[in-house]
Amino acid sequence: MNEVTLGATGITAPQNAFGALPLQRCSEEEAVELLQRAYAGGMTFFDTARAYSNSEHRVGLALGDVRENVFIATKTMARCPDDFWRDLETSLETLGTSYVDLYQLHCVPQCYRPDDGTGLYECLVEAKRQGMIRHIGITAHLVAVAEEIAESGLYETLQFPFSYLAVERDVALVESCAAHNVGFIAMKGLAGGLITSSRAAMAFMTQYPSVLPIWGIQRPEELDQWLSYMDDTPAVTSEMEAFYAAERQALAGNFCRGCGYCAPCSAGIDIKQCARMSLMVRRAPSETWLSPHWQAEMAKINDCTECGSCMTRCPYQLEIPRLLRENLADYEEILAGRVRV
């Protein structure tokens, strides 16, 4: 397994890190066991966020006894200084630690700079001066914003979606971060569940020695797969290159990544799943997505008022009402037996 050093931070970890967002969806006992097994298996970088409900608490609970041996990254959605300090103090208390190794501005709409009027960058610098955080990071979904961040010289790390579905501009962003000594943390290495081969996903990352992927882990069998790659790290083969090409062609264009930032929906639609149902029903066991539960969820699309609120929050600027209608039409054809999956 490769080791990655995140830019100028000095943080060095196996190229196989733990994304703690999904820990919200399992019991506390299960979450703690997963985290402790991950550490025992060699994972040392753990990424969470204030926005992930109970995730921070579970990370702190599981890793408190080995705090000095791990790197904990968390995030704030704050857009003003008061919220920044409130979030940071809450995160430290919830994690049960006096510092976080990496503190990131979360899902930013812009590259926050000194003297830009928001005060956010000044907060990061002051928190680092006080020792509450050790390194300054940022996460983004818009590539133009990410490119500006990489070149700004202000941030020690950038977290951005990156997987074998990446386009040339995404790869250029990775290269820009390396050139500017900015650590690159890859989120959505499985494209929000659209990528179903963990081995192919892991092999892709090994081509980029400066990239640290954080895998969202919720179940023991998922963790088992990632830990198996510590000693048996897959490499890209010619067959895998052909597989990547076929996958990129199949998933070309605008598609929902399942990030969930579009929520909440005034009509109660589970946008992050319903807007990509056509893909999910073909790439995962179909019976799961054709259940009475998901039929009822998909039917809610008929209640969409096309208010557009979801589009204002979508970091990928997708035409969500159109995507919902298209996915519902396809889903109804599948239920009627006119389309096979």
N, C-alpha and C positions, 0 to 999 in steps of 0.2 A: 504494500500500500504506500503510495506517494505521501509525502508530508508537504504541507503548504504553509508558507509564511505570508501573512496578510500584510503586504506592502511594508510600510515603515513601522508598523505596530510592534513587530517582534513576536506577535502571536503566531505560534507554529503548532499545527495540529494535523492529524491524519486527514487525507482528502476524503473524508467520510464523516460528516457531522450530523448532529441530531436537531431536527426542527420540531419544536415542542407545541406548535399550534394544535395538532390533533389530540393532544392530551386532554383537552376540554371534553372530549367525547367518550372517555372511559372513566372507570371509577378511580378514586384516589389511590387505592391499593394497587390497582393495575398500573397506573401511571408511575408510581414510585418504583415498582418492580422493573418496569421498562427502562427507566432512567438509570437505575443502579446496574442493571444488566448491560446497558450500553456502555457505561463507564468501565465495567469489569472486562468488557470485550474490546476495549481500546479507544472508544470515542472520548474525546476531551473537549470538544466545542459544542455548546448547547445554546440554541437560539430561541428566545421567547419574546413576549411583548406585553405591555400593560393592557393592550386591547384584547388579549387572549383569555379573558375572564380568569379562571383559576390556574392557568398554566404556570405563572410565576411562582405561586405558592407551592405547587407540586415539584417544580424544579428545585426550589430552595429546600423543601422537605427531604428530597431524595439525595441531594448532593452536599448538604451542609457539612457532613463529616469529612468530605474530600475537597472542600472549597478551594484550597490552595493548589490543587492538582488539576483543576478544570478551568475553562474559560466560559464565562456566562455573558451572553449578549442579550440585551433587551431593548425596547423601543418605546417612544412616546409619540402619540398623535397630536401633541400640543401644538398650537399655532400662536401662542402668546406666552410671555415669561411666567405669569402666575400658574398657568396650567403645566408648564414645563417643570417648575419646582415641585408642584403638588404631585405630579406623576413620578418624578425621580425619587422623592422621599417615600412615596407609597411603594414603589418597586423595591427599593432597598429594604424596607420593612418586610414586605411580602416575601422576598427572596431570602431574608434572614442573613444579609451580608452588609458589610460596611462600604462596599464598592462594587461596581460592575466593570468587567473588563472592556466591554464595548457598549456604548450608549448611542442609539441610532434615532434620528428623526425619521418617522414612519410614514411611508407612502406620500412623499412630498409632491406638491404641485409645482415647485420651483426650487432652484438652488439658493438656499438661504445663505446670505453673505453678511459680513460686518457692516453696520450702518445702513442696512436696508429698511430700517423702520420697524421690523418685527421684534428685534432683540433676541431672537432665538439662537443665532450663532454666538452671541456674547454669553448667553446662558451656558452653552456647551463649554466654552473656554473657561468660564468661572467654575463650573462643576469639575472640570479636569484639574484646575488649579487647587481646588479644595480636596482633591483625592477621592471624590465621590464616584468619578468615572476615570478610567485609565486611557481610553481612546475614544475618538469622535467618529461616528459613522452616520450613514444616511441610507434610506431605501427609496427606490423609485420604480415606477412602472412605465413611465413615458421615456422613450429612448432619447429624445432631444434634451430633456431635463437631465437624464443620466449622463449624456455626453458633456454637458456643461459642468456637471459635478466633477467628472473625471479630470477635466482640464483646469479646474478652479484652484487646485492646490490647497483647498480648505479642509477636505475630509480625508481621514485615514483609510476608510473603507467605503465601498458602495455595494449595496445589495440590490440585485436586479434579476428578473426571470431569465433563466438560461438552461437550455436542454438541447437534445439533438434535433429539435425543431427550429433551432436558431437560424436566423437569416444572416447574410453577410454583414449587415450593420451591427447586429448583436456581437458577432465575432470581433468586429473592429472596435467595439466598446471594450471588450475584454483586453484587447491589445493596447488600447489607449490607457486603461487603468494600469497595466503592467509598465508601460512607458513612463507614466507619471508616479509610479511607486504607490499606487492606491490598491489596497487589498480588495479583491472581487469575491463577494459571497453570492453563490448561485441559489436563488430560490426557484421554486416550481420546476425542479429538475425532472419531475414526472408530468409536467404540463397540467397540473390540477387533476390528475387521474387519467388523462388521455393516453399517457405512455404506460404500458402494462408490463414491459420487460425491464426489470430492475438491472439485469445484467448488461443490457444494451445501454441503459442510462448511465451506469457506472463507467463502462468502457469509454463512452463519449467524453466524460469529464477527465479521464486520464490524459487526454490529448492536450489539456490546458493546465500546465503545472502551477499557474498562479491562481486557479479557481478553487474555492472551497464550497462544495455543494452541501446544503442542509436538507436532509431528507425528512419529510413529514412522516412521523411514525406513530401508529396508534395500536397496532396489534403485535403480539409476540412473533407471529410468523413473518411479519414485515421486518422486524428487527433481526430475526435470524438470517434473512437474506443479506441485509447490509453487513452484518458482522462476518458472514462467511467470506466477504470480499476482502477482509483485512489480510488474510493469508492467501486467498485465491483471487487476486485482483484481475478482472477481465481486461483484455486488450482489444483494440479495434482490429478486425480482420476484414478482408475484402468482402466476405459475405455480409458482415455487419454494415459495411459502407453501403452496400446495395440495399440493405434493409432500411437504413436511415433515409436513403433517397426515396424509397417507396413510401415511407411514412410521411416525409415532407410533402410529397405530391398529394397524398391522401388527405392531409390536414392543411393544405395551402389555403391562404385567404384569412378572412376575419373569423375567428371562432372564440367562444367564451372560454376563458382559462379557469373559471370557477373560483375566482379570488373572493367574491362575496362583497366587494366594496360598494356594489350597487344597492344593497339592502339599506333600509327596509322598503318593501313594496307596499303601497297603500292598498293594493288588491290582494295582498297576502301570497303573491306568487313567489315560489322558491326559485328566483331567477338564476342563481349560480348553477343549478342543476337543469332546470327546464330549458334554458337557452342553449344547452348543448346536448339535449337528450338524443338527438339523431346520432351523435358520435358515441355517446356512452352506451346506448343500446346495442351498438355494433362492436364495441371494443371490450365489453365486460359481459358476464353471464346475462343473457337477455331476460331471463325470468325475473331477475332482481328488479329490472326497470319496467317490466310489464305488469307488476303486481297491482292489486287494487289501490294500494297507497299511492303509487306513482301515477296511476290513471286519474285519481282524484286531484293530485297536485297539478298534473298537466291540464286538467279541465279548467283550473282557475285562470288559465291564460285567456279564456273567453271573457273574463271580467276586467282585462287590462283596459285602462282608460286612455292609454298613450299620453299620460301626463308629462312624460319626459324626465322626471326626477332621477330615474335610474341612470339615464344617459349622462347627466351632469356629474355623476359620481363615478362613472366607469373610467378607470385609468387607461383603457385601450380605445376609448371613444367609439364604442360599438353602437350600432343602431339596434338597441335591445328589443323594442317592440316588434321590429321586423323579424329579428332572429326568433323571438318567441312564437310568432305566427307561423313561420316556416317549420319550426320544430314540431309544433302542434299538428300541422297538416301532415307531416311525415309520420308522426306517431299514430295518428288516426288511421292512416293507410296500413301501418303495420298491424294494428289491432284488428282491422277489418280483414286481414289476410291477403291483402292485395300487394303487399311488399314483404319479402322474406328477409329475416336477419339471422 
